[in-house]
Amino acid sequence: MASFFIVSKGVSPGTSAALSSLFFIGIILGRVISGFLSTHVSSKNLIRYGGIVGCVGLVILVMPIPYWIAAGALFIVGLGGAPIYPSIVHATPERFGEKASPSVIGLEMASAYTGSTLIPLGMGLIASQWGMSMVPLILLILFSVMFVATELVNRSNKATRLTV
C-alpha cells in the first residue's frame, strides 16, 4: 500500500512506508481483540463482523480523501481482516466434520498461501495497466465476494459435511 500512498495520494516514500505499517498494526490489534472476543462470539460472527469492518475500511479508502484519513482506513482494513482467517480455520470442524477437518484445513492453508502469492502479482498487473487507485477498489471487490460467500454458507440450511 506504500505505492498507493505515493502514487495516488502524493505522499513521500518514507511517510508512505510508515503509513502502510498501520495495516499491520490493525491486524495485530484485531487478532488480540478477536482472541478475547472468541470466548463470547462465535467464529461465524467474528468472520461476519470482520468482513463488515474490512469493507467499511476499503470503502473509505476508495474515496477521494486526504492521505491521513486513508491511513486510518488502512488501519480499519487490517482490524477487520484480522479475525477472518483464524475464525475460518477454527470453524472448519463444525462446518465439515471432525473427520474431514485436517484435509479441509490443509486446503484452506494452501489457498491462503496461493492467494498471498498471486494477489500481489495481480494487483501489480492491474496497477500497471489502470493505475494505483484501482488497487483498493479491487481489494474491496475481493473482500465483498468473500463476505457474500461466507454469508451464503452461514445461511445455508443444510450442514456441509464431507466424508473422507
C-alpha positions in Angstrom: 0.0 0.0 0.0 3.0 2.3 0.2 3.0 2.6 -3.6 -0.7 3.5 -3.4 0.1 6.4 -1.0 3.0 7.6 -3.1 1.2 7.5 -6.5 -2.4 8.2 -5.6 -2.0 10.5 -2.5 1.3 12.2 -3.3 3.0 11.2 0.0 6.7 10.8 0.3 8.2 7.3 0.2 9.3 7.4 3.9 5.9 8.6 5.1 4.1 6.1 2.8 6.1 3.2 4.4 5.3 4.4 7.9 1.6 4.8 7.0 1.5 1.3 5.5 2.5 -0.1 8.8 -0.9 0.9 10.1 -2.4 -2.0 8.2 -0.2 -4.5 10.2 -0.8 -2.7 13.5 -4.6 -3.1 12.7 -4.0 -6.8 12.1 -2.1 -7.2 15.4 -4.7 -5.3 17.4 -7.5 -7.1 15.6 -6.1 -10.5 16.4 -5.6 -9.7 20.1 -9.2 -8.3 20.3 -10.7 -11.2 18.4 -8.8 -13.6 20.6 -10.5 -12.2 23.7 -13.9 -12.0 21.9 -13.7 -15.6 20.7 -14.8 -16.8 24.1 -18.0 -14.9 23.7 -18.6 -14.5 20.0 -18.9 -17.4 17.5 -16.4 -17.9 14.7 -19.3 -17.2 12.2 -19.9 -13.8 13.8 -16.2 -13.0 14.0 -16.0 -13.6 10.3 -19.1 -11.6 9.7 -18.1 -8.6 11.8 -14.5 -8.7 10.4 -15.9 -8.6 6.9 -18.1 -5.7 7.6 -15.3 -3.7 9.3 -12.9 -4.5 6.5 -15.4 -3.5 3.8 -16.1 -0.2 5.6 -12.3 0.5 5.7 -12.0 -0.3 2.0 -15.0 1.9 1.1 -13.3 4.8 2.9 -10.0 4.0 1.2 -11.7 4.1 -2.3 -13.0 7.6 -1.7 -11.0 10.7 -2.8 -9.8 11.5 0.8 -6.7 13.1 2.3 -3.8 10.7 2.9 -4.2 10.8 6.7 -7.8 9.6 6.5 -6.7 6.9 4.1 -4.1 5.8 6.6 -6.8 5.4 9.2 -8.9 3.5 6.7 -5.9 1.2 6.1 -5.8 0.5 9.9 -9.5 -0.3 9.8 -9.0 -2.8 6.9 -6.3 -4.6 9.0 -8.5 -4.6 12.0 -11.4 -6.1 10.0 -9.3 -8.7 8.3 -7.6 -9.9 11.4 -10.2 -12.4 12.7 -11.3 -13.8 9.4 -8.6 -16.5 8.6 -8.2 -17.8 12.2 -12.0 -18.0 12.5 -12.4 -19.8 9.2 -9.9 -22.4 10.3 -11.5 -22.6 13.8 -15.0 -23.2 12.3 -13.8 -26.0 9.9 -14.6 -29.0 12.2 -18.1 -27.6 12.8 -18.7 -27.0 9.1 -17.1 -30.1 7.6 -17.0 -32.6 10.4 -14.1 -33.8 12.5 -13.0 -36.5 10.1 -12.6 -34.1 7.1 -11.2 -31.2 9.1 -7.5 -32.0 8.5 -7.9 -32.2 4.8 -10.1 -29.1 4.6 -7.7 -27.1 6.8 -4.9 -28.1 4.5 -6.8 -26.8 1.6 -7.6 -23.6 3.4 -3.9 -23.1 4.2 -2.9 -23.9 0.7 -5.4 -21.4 -0.6 -4.3 -18.7 1.7 -0.6 -19.1 0.7 -1.6 -19.3 -3.0 -3.6 -16.1 -2.6 -0.8 -14.3 -0.8 1.5 -15.2 -3.7 -0.9 -14.4 -6.6 -2.8 -11.4 -5.4 0.2 -9.1 -5.2 1.1 -10.1 -8.7 -2.4 -9.5 -9.9 -2.5 -6.1 -8.1 0.8 -5.1 -9.7 -0.6 -6.0 -13.2 -3.8 -4.1 -12.5 -1.9 -1.1 -11.2 0.4 -1.0 -14.1 -2.5 -1.2 -16.5 -5.1 1.1 -14.9 -3.3 2.9 -12.0 -2.7 2.5 -8.3 -6.1 4.0 -7.5 -7.7 0.7 -8.7 -5.9 -1.4 -6.0 -8.3 -0.5 -3.1 -11.3 -1.0 -5.4 -10.2 -4.5 -6.5 -9.5 -5.3 -2.8 -13.0 -4.1 -1.9 -14.4 -6.3 -4.6 -12.4 -9.3 -3.4 -13.4 -8.6 0.3 -17.0 -8.2 -0.7 -17.0 -11.5 -2.6 -15.5 -13.2 0.4 -18.1 -11.7 2.7 -21.0 -12.7 0.5 -19.7 -16.2 0.1 -19.4 -16.7 3.8 -22.8 -15.3 4.4 -24.3 -17.7 1.9 -22.6 -20.6 3.7 -23.8 -19.2 7.1 -27.4 -19.1 5.8 -27.3 -22.5 4.2 -29.9 -24.6 6.0 -28.2 -27.9 5.4 -24.9 -28.7 7.2 -22.0 -29.2 4.9 -20.3 -32.5 5.9 -17.7 -34.2 3.9 -16.8 -37.9 4.3 -13.2 -39.0 3.8 
